[in-house]
């Protein structure tokens, strides 16, 4: 958790990027399969010497052989191995959020009772990936839905009003020779699925982004879309750890 103190009174642009998921460990080898975090931005009027609190989401841990994979800081759920052989899901990505106050360690989950007054902006983190076409990108007003190509399992999305939990992606334990993904952190965290049959794998859903009512000209964009990159230029979804940029918007003379 970091802080930003306004040097002058004025209008500040807040930009946040959610953390990506960890990579899938598949058939004993590390893959390049992961899902990307989302992006949110908006303008916020700050007074000189006012402090806000920035919680940058972490990337989920890559899949681990015969081990759980930790979710990224700020709400990413843990991925798990299949408890049978050599498949393991990566952890979910943590969301990136900015708040007006500091609650405990600054993770979004601590702000549920003051979410409408103290949380300024959220970029959703990504859920775990099961295959190159089964992934849970983060962000947008609704996180990516959790699905499985067999068509057997479809779970509900994280939205502006519901999800696995406020600020937290879902964590489940591998059962029935199933490798189970983790939800990404977000305004509401993403779900995963508990299969009813053996030998399947499922991805985790991404967490939702959010723009607080204190901001103007705000938008939240999903991690399968193109948006500005924190390093310049553009990117399609955000990879790696989350990021935050705060920029003073000079007023016209």
Buried (B, 14 or more C-beta within 10 A) or exposed (E): BEEBEBEEEBBBBBBBBBBBBBBBBBEEEBBEBBBBBBBBBBBBBBEEEBEBBBBBBBBBBBBBEEEBBBBBBBBBBBBBBBBBEBBBBBBBBBBBBBBBBBBEEBBBBBBEEEBEEBBBBBBBBBBBBBBEEBBBBBBBBBBBBBBBBEEEBEBBBBBBEBBBBBBBBBBBEBBBBBBBBBBBBBBBBBBBBBBEEEEBBBBBBBBBBBBBEBBEEBBBBBBBBEBBBBEEEEBEBBBBBBBBEBEEEEEEE
